[in-house]
Amino acid sequence: QVQLVESGGGLVQAGGSLRLSCVASGSIFSGNAMAWYRQAPGKQRELVATMSNGGSTNYADSVRGRFTISRDNAKNTVYLQMNSLKPEDTGVYYCALKYVGGVASWGQGTQVTVSS
């Protein structure tokens, strides 16, 4: 069973950058894709970025051009580089291992707060 641990969240000013990390206890290729989600209070959890096992990526319209998902296969680690951060990016960010039927594993979440 793959366990995921996120880190790298914190407080940052608008326009700043953060890099989130997600370390997997097992292979990040155990499912079909790795993904980052986020959730703000009172809002639905939304899919932010995905990377398939083959390396293809997809992004939510709200973050495209600012965020980049990447991985280090040897370290079983997935990253989310977040640039040009906006206050509306504030939320809890979750790493996830996805399979065709849904999500196999969730990380515990890491808080990202962007001040204006």
QUIQUIVEN-V504266 format. One record per backbone hydrogen bond with DSSP energy under -0.5 kcal/mol. CO is the residue of the C=O (numbers start at 1). NH is the residue of the N-H. E is the energy in kcal/mol with one decimal. If there is no record, write none. Layout:
CO|NH|E + CO|NH|E
This chain:
3|25|-2.6 + 5|23|-2.4 + 7|21|-2.6 + 10|113|-2.6 + 12|115|-2.4 + 13|16|-2.3 + 15|84|-0.6 + 16|85|-2.3 + 18|82|-3.3 + 20|80|-2.1 + 21|7|-1.9 + 22|24|-0.5 + 22|78|-2.4 + 23|5|-1.7 + 27|30|-1.4 + 32|53|-2.1 + 33|98|-2.9 + 34|51|-2.8 + 35|96|-2.3 + 36|48|-2.9 + 36|49|-1.7 + 37|94|-2.6 + 38|46|-2.9 + 39|92|-2.6 + 40|43|-2.2 + 46|38|-2.2 + 48|60|-2.5 + 49|36|-2.6 + 50|58|-1.7 + 51|34|-2.6 + 52|55|-1.9 + 56|52|-2.5 + 58|50|-2.2 + 60|63|-1.6 + 60|64|-1.6 + 63|66|-2.5 + 63|67|-2.1 + 66|83|-1.8 + 68|81|-2.9 + 70|79|-2.8 + 71|73|-0.5 + 72|75|-0.6 + 72|76|-0.6 + 72|77|-1.8 + 73|76|-1.0 + 76|24|-2.7 + 77|72|-2.8 + 78|22|-2.1 + 79|70|-1.7 + 80|20|-2.6 + 80|82|-0.6 + 81|68|-2.2 + 81|83|-0.6 + 82|18|-2.1 + 85|15|-3.1 + 86|89|-2.3 + 87|90|-1.9 + 91|93|-0.5 + 91|112|-2.6 + 92|39|-1.7 + 93|110|-1.9 + 94|37|-2.8 + 95|107|-2.5 + 96|35|-2.3 + 96|98|-0.6 + 97|104|-2.8 + 97|105|-1.3 + 98|32|-3.1 + 98|33|-1.5 + 99|102|-1.4 + 102|99|-3.0 + 102|104|-0.5 + 105|97|-2.2 + 110|93|-2.8 + 111|10|-0.7 + 112|91|-2.4 + 113|12|-2.3 + 113|115|-0.5 + 115|14|-2.4
